[in-house]
Amino acid sequence: MSMKKVALTGNIGCGKSTVAGIFREMGAYTIDADKVIRSFYRKGHPVYHKVLEEFGEEILSEDGSIDRKKLADLVFSDRKKLRVLEGITHTALYEELERLFSELPEDSVVVVEASLLIEKGTYKNYDRTVVVYAPYEVCKERALKRGFSEEDFERRWRSQMPIEEKVKYADFVINNSDGIERTREQVREVFERIREDP
């Protein structure tokens, strides 16, 4: 079996990380694209310098690292700035993903968890696309519990494609609004089908 690359996406608060964790329990390798991007913001990384050059020192925290909250406040209120930031981070992300893929066994199932795979069109680089679905109210409640402010949640929700639109791109949809056991059953089924795919 050759490597199967799976795009895992959904909107803020839908439970992508929970689903990724279940895939990992079942034997898939998982990569969290947001975590990879966060690692670029550490002092000294080439991306750190590019972002600083572009957005200035007001995005820094006291220890000199990039304050992601300040950066988010800046870019989520200005689409042009958001596009510039994505241009910088996503190019570096694609290079890093290729490097990570090359280190994995040939026959692995690799699940890449990321928010904007469909918006950016990069889901096309994967063998299968899995969309995690949960309705707006459920997503909002989860995000607020995780510490997002209502305003921050709304801003991020609006910057993403409507979830009802996203599911149209999916090879598999996992409905994550009926409790963890039901979600686990769906993930198991999807994982087995992906492994059996020619």
Number of C-alpha atoms within 10 A of each C-alpha: 11 11 15 20 21 22 25 31 31 27 26 20 25 25 24 23 17 15 24 23 15 19 21 16 11 14 12 19 19 20 19 16 20 13 11 15 16 13 13 19 21 16 14 10 11 12 21 20 16 15 20 16 10 13 16 11 13 12 20 17 13 8 8 11 16 23 16 14 12 13 18 16 13 16 17 17 13 11 12 11 16 16 13 14 19 15 11 15 20 14 11 16 18 13 10 15 14 10 11 11 16 10 8 13 12 12 11 17 23 23 24 23 23 20 19 18 21 23 12 11 9 12 23 13 12 16 14 19 24 26 26 28 23 22 15 16 10 14 21 21 14 16 19 14 11 10 10 15 13 12 9 16 19 13 14 14 18 11 16 16 15 13 20 11 10 21 20 11 16 19 13 19 21 23 18 25 16 9 9 13 10 13 19 19 13 17 23 15 10 18 18 11 12 17 16 9 10 8
